[in-house]
Amino acid sequence: MSDYVQTHINMANFDDGKAWIILSEVEKSIKAKIEAVGKPLKDWDIQINYGIKTGYNDAFVITGEKRDEILANCTNDYERTKTAVIAAD
């Protein structure tokens, strides 16, 4: 392991206040090409309110009554079988 680290060492300076990334030389080259022709999201005439959100577990917790309602609304046996794995709180 130490041989690998010694042959693949890459020094980084984190004191300059700039954003930093960890990429291979090929990945850095690809990123540079994209940045050379692309337009950063901050320069688009759009408003981004939220990114991908996770962790709102309350949205995925249902009562036994709600589970039964969902199962009752299944349109076929296949759907009912797949839906039956839903666990109620």
OpenMM code with the backbone's topology and positions (N, CA, C; nanometers):
from openmm import Vec3, app, unit

residues = "MET SER ASP TYR VAL GLN THR HIS ILE ASN MET ALA ASN PHE ASP ASP GLY LYS ALA TRP ILE ILE LEU SER GLU VAL GLU LYS SER ILE LYS ALA LYS ILE GLU ALA VAL GLY LYS PRO LEU LYS ASP TRP ASP ILE GLN ILE ASN TYR GLY ILE LYS THR GLY TYR ASN ASP ALA PHE VAL ILE THR GLY GLU LYS ARG ASP GLU ILE LEU ALA ASN CYS THR ASN ASP TYR GLU ARG THR LYS THR ALA VAL ILE ALA ALA ASP".split()
positions = [
    Vec3(0.0831, -0.1186, 0.0000),
    Vec3(0.0000, 0.0000, 0.0000),
    Vec3(0.0877, 0.1252, 0.0000),
    Vec3(0.1923, 0.1237, 0.0796),
    Vec3(0.2773, 0.2425, 0.0847),
    Vec3(0.3449, 0.2685, -0.0501),
    Vec3(0.3787, 0.1621, -0.1241),
    Vec3(0.4370, 0.1793, -0.2577),
    Vec3(0.3381, 0.2495, -0.3507),
    Vec3(0.2133, 0.2083, -0.3436),
    Vec3(0.1091, 0.2700, -0.4272),
    Vec3(0.0957, 0.4180, -0.3942),
    Vec3(0.0906, 0.4484, -0.2654),
    Vec3(0.0755, 0.5871, -0.2227),
    Vec3(0.1950, 0.6692, -0.2700),
    Vec3(0.3147, 0.6151, -0.2561),
    Vec3(0.4349, 0.6877, -0.2981),
    Vec3(0.4364, 0.7155, -0.4490),
    Vec3(0.3878, 0.6211, -0.5285),
    Vec3(0.3910, 0.6402, -0.6739),
    Vec3(0.2732, 0.7232, -0.7250),
    Vec3(0.1683, 0.7358, -0.6466),
    Vec3(0.0498, 0.8109, -0.6903),
    Vec3(0.0256, 0.9368, -0.6074),
    Vec3(0.1262, 0.9810, -0.5358),
    Vec3(0.1106, 1.0976, -0.4499),
    Vec3(0.0807, 1.2225, -0.5327),
    Vec3(-0.0032, 1.3067, -0.4793),
    Vec3(-0.0389, 1.4307, -0.5460),
    Vec3(-0.0556, 1.5368, -0.4380),
    Vec3(0.0304, 1.6338, -0.4369),
    Vec3(0.0259, 1.7378, -0.3344),
    Vec3(-0.0836, 1.8383, -0.3682),
    Vec3(-0.1500, 1.8870, -0.2671),
    Vec3(-0.2567, 1.9844, -0.2867),
    Vec3(-0.2407, 2.0974, -0.1860),
    Vec3(-0.2731, 2.2176, -0.2291),
    Vec3(-0.2678, 2.3336, -0.1426),
    Vec3(-0.4118, 2.3800, -0.1194),
    Vec3(-0.4558, 2.3726, 0.0042),
    Vec3(-0.5929, 2.4090, 0.0361),
    Vec3(-0.6019, 2.5492, 0.0980),
    Vec3(-0.4914, 2.6216, 0.0983),
    Vec3(-0.4875, 2.7519, 0.1635),
    Vec3(-0.5246, 2.8681, 0.0733),
    Vec3(-0.5460, 2.8440, -0.0560),
    Vec3(-0.5698, 2.9555, -0.1475),
    Vec3(-0.7160, 3.0005, -0.1530),
    Vec3(-0.8054, 2.9343, -0.0804),
    Vec3(-0.9447, 2.9750, -0.0752),
    Vec3(-1.0279, 2.9322, -0.1949),
    Vec3(-0.9669, 2.8686, -0.2922),
    Vec3(-1.0401, 2.8232, -0.4098),
    Vec3(-1.1005, 2.6856, -0.3838),
    Vec3(-1.2040, 2.6533, -0.4615),
    Vec3(-1.2639, 2.5199, -0.4530),
    Vec3(-1.1612, 2.4173, -0.4992),
    Vec3(-1.1663, 2.2972, -0.4444),
    Vec3(-1.0723, 2.1937, -0.4847),
    Vec3(-1.1470, 2.0671, -0.5213),
    Vec3(-1.0863, 1.9904, -0.6086),
    Vec3(-1.1438, 1.8645, -0.6542),
    Vec3(-1.0347, 1.7591, -0.6591),
    Vec3(-1.0749, 1.6363, -0.6519),
    Vec3(-0.9808, 1.5254, -0.6624),
    Vec3(-1.0177, 1.4476, -0.7874),
    Vec3(-0.9344, 1.4608, -0.8916),
    Vec3(-0.9595, 1.3946, -1.0192),
    Vec3(-0.8283, 1.3418, -1.0753),
    Vec3(-0.8403, 1.2430, -1.1604),
    Vec3(-0.7232, 1.1968, -1.2340),
    Vec3(-0.6905, 1.3001, -1.3410),
    Vec3(-0.5753, 1.2871, -1.4050),
    Vec3(-0.5384, 1.3809, -1.5112),
    Vec3(-0.6390, 1.3770, -1.6264),
    Vec3(-0.6882, 1.2579, -1.6600),
    Vec3(-0.7876, 1.2446, -1.7677),
    Vec3(-0.9164, 1.3154, -1.7283),
    Vec3(-0.9605, 1.2946, -1.6053),
    Vec3(-1.0828, 1.3586, -1.5577),
    Vec3(-1.0667, 1.5115, -1.5540),
    Vec3(-0.9489, 1.5582, -1.5117),
    Vec3(-0.9232, 1.7028, -1.5109),
    Vec3(-0.9315, 1.7598, -1.6524),
    Vec3(-0.8787, 1.6860, -1.7487),
    Vec3(-0.8816, 1.7299, -1.8879),
    Vec3(-1.0256, 1.7397, -1.9388),
    Vec3(-1.1052, 1.6397, -1.9078),
    Vec3(-1.2466, 1.6394, -1.9493),
    Vec3(-1.3206, 1.7564, -1.8850),
    Vec3(-1.2967, 1.7768, -1.7552),
    Vec3(-1.3615, 1.8874, -1.6839),
    Vec3(-1.3238, 2.0214, -1.7467),
    Vec3(-1.1974, 2.0389, -1.7801),
    Vec3(-1.1514, 2.1638, -1.8407),
    Vec3(-1.2181, 2.1867, -1.9762),
    Vec3(-1.2342, 2.0811, -2.0548),
    Vec3(-1.2994, 2.0941, -2.1856),
    Vec3(-1.4455, 2.1347, -2.1694),
    Vec3(-1.5137, 2.0726, -2.0754),
    Vec3(-1.6543, 2.1061, -2.0504),
    Vec3(-1.6663, 2.2513, -2.0050),
    Vec3(-1.5800, 2.2926, -1.9137),
    Vec3(-1.5862, 2.4293, -1.8627),
    Vec3(-1.5512, 2.5323, -1.9695),
    Vec3(-1.4687, 2.4926, -2.0665),
    Vec3(-1.4291, 2.5852, -2.1725),
    Vec3(-1.5448, 2.6178, -2.2669),
    Vec3(-1.6357, 2.5230, -2.2864),
    Vec3(-1.7461, 2.5455, -2.3800),
    Vec3(-1.8820, 2.5585, -2.3116),
    Vec3(-1.8888, 2.5187, -2.1858),
    Vec3(-2.0166, 2.5201, -2.1151),
    Vec3(-2.0443, 2.6527, -2.0471),
    Vec3(-2.1645, 2.6660, -1.9993),
    Vec3(-2.2077, 2.7862, -1.9280),
    Vec3(-2.2437, 2.7446, -1.7858),
    Vec3(-2.1797, 2.7999, -1.6835),
    Vec3(-2.2093, 2.7617, -1.5458),
    Vec3(-2.3564, 2.7856, -1.5097),
    Vec3(-2.4117, 2.7036, -1.4251),
    Vec3(-2.5517, 2.7190, -1.3839),
    Vec3(-2.5789, 2.8575, -1.3268),
    Vec3(-2.4817, 2.9146, -1.2573),
    Vec3(-2.5029, 3.0474, -1.1975),
    Vec3(-2.5248, 3.1550, -1.3033),
    Vec3(-2.4821, 3.1272, -1.4274),
    Vec3(-2.4986, 3.2236, -1.5358),
    Vec3(-2.6241, 3.1988, -1.6196),
    Vec3(-2.6992, 3.0942, -1.5915),
    Vec3(-2.8227, 3.0665, -1.6643),
    Vec3(-2.9315, 3.1603, -1.6126),
    Vec3(-3.0269, 3.1898, -1.6941),
    Vec3(-3.1373, 3.2764, -1.6528),
    Vec3(-3.2495, 3.1906, -1.5937),
    Vec3(-3.2151, 3.1206, -1.4852),
    Vec3(-3.3120, 3.0344, -1.4172),
    Vec3(-3.2963, 3.0513, -1.2666),
    Vec3(-3.3964, 3.0064, -1.1956),
    Vec3(-3.3902, 3.0072, -1.0499),
    Vec3(-3.4003, 2.8636, -1.0016),
    Vec3(-3.2996, 2.8199, -0.9318),
    Vec3(-3.2998, 2.6849, -0.8766),
    Vec3(-3.3323, 2.6967, -0.7281),
    Vec3(-3.4459, 2.6414, -0.6894),
    Vec3(-3.4890, 2.6528, -0.5502),
    Vec3(-3.4349, 2.5408, -0.4627),
    Vec3(-3.4321, 2.4203, -0.5166),
    Vec3(-3.3891, 2.3064, -0.4374),
    Vec3(-3.3151, 2.2087, -0.5260),
    Vec3(-3.2212, 2.1408, -0.4668),
    Vec3(-3.1564, 2.0293, -0.5342),
    Vec3(-3.2314, 1.9026, -0.4985),
    Vec3(-3.1650, 1.7923, -0.5060),
    Vec3(-3.2262, 1.6649, -0.4678),
    Vec3(-3.2338, 1.6603, -0.3165),
    Vec3(-3.3506, 1.6274, -0.2656),
    Vec3(-3.3688, 1.6181, -0.1210),
    Vec3(-3.3875, 1.4734, -0.0803),
    Vec3(-3.3271, 1.4389, 0.0271),
    Vec3(-3.3462, 1.3055, 0.0847),
    Vec3(-3.3655, 1.3218, 0.2344),
    Vec3(-3.4096, 1.2179, 0.2964),
    Vec3(-3.4198, 1.2203, 0.4405),
    Vec3(-3.5533, 1.2643, 0.4962),
    Vec3(-3.6497, 1.2981, 0.4118),
    Vec3(-3.7802, 1.3357, 0.4632),
    Vec3(-3.8610, 1.2088, 0.4844),
    Vec3(-3.8228, 1.1352, 0.5854),
    Vec3(-3.8796, 1.0040, 0.6090),
    Vec3(-4.0297, 1.0067, 0.6358),
    Vec3(-4.0791, 1.1159, 0.6932),
    Vec3(-4.2227, 1.1238, 0.7225),
    Vec3(-4.3064, 1.1076, 0.5961),
    Vec3(-4.2526, 1.1448, 0.4823),
    Vec3(-4.3264, 1.1316, 0.3569),
    Vec3(-4.3412, 0.9857, 0.3165),
    Vec3(-4.2609, 0.8991, 0.3737),
    Vec3(-4.2616, 0.7589, 0.3336),
    Vec3(-4.3166, 0.6666, 0.4416),
    Vec3(-4.3597, 0.7226, 0.5521),
    Vec3(-4.4185, 0.6435, 0.6599),
    Vec3(-4.5696, 0.6545, 0.6481),
    Vec3(-4.6357, 0.5400, 0.6373),
    Vec3(-4.7814, 0.5414, 0.6235),
    Vec3(-4.8440, 0.4574, 0.7342),
    Vec3(-4.9690, 0.4836, 0.7590),
    Vec3(-5.0434, 0.4080, 0.8595),
    Vec3(-5.0944, 0.2786, 0.7968),
    Vec3(-5.1367, 0.1878, 0.8815),
    Vec3(-5.1961, 0.0636, 0.8331),
    Vec3(-5.3207, 0.0901, 0.7510),
    Vec3(-5.3972, 0.1910, 0.7913),
    Vec3(-5.5181, 0.2274, 0.7187),
    Vec3(-5.4840, 0.2749, 0.5771),
    Vec3(-5.3793, 0.3576, 0.5650),
    Vec3(-5.3382, 0.4083, 0.4340),
    Vec3(-5.2847, 0.2937, 0.3474),
    Vec3(-5.2122, 0.2002, 0.4072),
    Vec3(-5.1605, 0.0840, 0.3339),
    Vec3(-5.2765, 0.0036, 0.2764),
    Vec3(-5.3775, -0.0197, 0.3582),
    Vec3(-5.4947, -0.0949, 0.3118),
    Vec3(-5.5669, -0.0219, 0.1986),
    Vec3(-5.5734, 0.1101, 0.2084),
    Vec3(-5.6366, 0.1898, 0.1034),
    Vec3(-5.5582, 0.1776, -0.0280),
    Vec3(-5.4269, 0.1847, -0.0186),
    Vec3(-5.3426, 0.1720, -0.1379),
    Vec3(-5.3611, 0.0347, -0.2008),
    Vec3(-5.3613, -0.0701, -0.1178),
    Vec3(-5.3805, -0.2060, -0.1687),
    Vec3(-5.5181, -0.2228, -0.2336),
    Vec3(-5.6190, -0.1610, -0.1744),
    Vec3(-5.7541, -0.1728, -0.2289),
    Vec3(-5.7656, -0.1061, -0.3655),
    Vec3(-5.6794, -0.0107, -0.3938),
    Vec3(-5.6837, 0.0605, -0.5213),
    Vec3(-5.5947, -0.0013, -0.6286),
    Vec3(-5.5294, -0.1121, -0.5982),
    Vec3(-5.4476, -0.1796, -0.6993),
    Vec3(-5.5395, -0.2340, -0.8082),
    Vec3(-5.4933, -0.2274, -0.9318),
    Vec3(-5.5788, -0.2649, -1.0439),
    Vec3(-5.5633, -0.4094, -1.0888),
    Vec3(-5.4566, -0.4784, -1.0423),
    Vec3(-5.4380, -0.6182, -1.0815),
    Vec3(-5.3554, -0.6914, -0.9760),
    Vec3(-5.3463, -0.8230, -0.9898),
    Vec3(-5.2749, -0.9041, -0.8912),
    Vec3(-5.1264, -0.8710, -0.8854),
    Vec3(-5.0664, -0.8454, -1.0027),
    Vec3(-4.9237, -0.8127, -1.0052),
    Vec3(-4.8966, -0.6858, -0.9234),
    Vec3(-4.9756, -0.5831, -0.9479),
    Vec3(-4.9610, -0.4571, -0.8752),
    Vec3(-4.9840, -0.4782, -0.7258),
    Vec3(-5.0851, -0.5577, -0.6935),
    Vec3(-5.1168, -0.5853, -0.5536),
    Vec3(-5.0027, -0.6594, -0.4846),
    Vec3(-4.9422, -0.7561, -0.5559),
    Vec3(-4.8318, -0.8330, -0.4986),
    Vec3(-4.7115, -0.7428, -0.4735),
    Vec3(-4.6785, -0.6570, -0.5689),
    Vec3(-4.5658, -0.5656, -0.5541),
    Vec3(-4.5920, -0.4633, -0.4432),
    Vec3(-4.7145, -0.4186, -0.4315),
    Vec3(-4.7504, -0.3167, -0.3345),
    Vec3(-4.7609, -0.3746, -0.1938),
    Vec3(-4.7910, -0.5029, -0.1835),
    Vec3(-4.8128, -0.5671, -0.0533),
    Vec3(-4.6865, -0.5639, 0.0351),
    Vec3(-4.5707, -0.5409, -0.0232),
    Vec3(-4.4494, -0.5367, 0.0576),
    Vec3(-4.4367, -0.4066, 0.1379),
    Vec3(-4.5249, -0.3096, 0.1134),
    Vec3(-4.5231, -0.1855, 0.1878),
    Vec3(-4.5512, -0.2155, 0.3343),
    Vec3(-4.4653, -0.1707, 0.4200),
    Vec3(-4.4832, -0.1924, 0.5639),
    Vec3(-4.5463, -0.0674, 0.6256),
    Vec3(-4.6433, -0.0878, 0.7086),
    Vec3(-4.7086, 0.0236, 0.7773),
    Vec3(-4.6338, 0.0533, 0.9062),
    Vec3(-4.6490, 0.1764, 0.9520),
    Vec3(-4.5842, 0.2205, 1.0752),
    Vec3(-4.6505, 0.1568, 1.1949),
] * unit.nanometer
topology = app.Topology()
chain = topology.addChain("A")
for resn in residues:
    res = topology.addResidue(resn, chain)
    for name in ("N", "CA", "C"):
        topology.addAtom(name, app.Element.getBySymbol(name[0]), res)
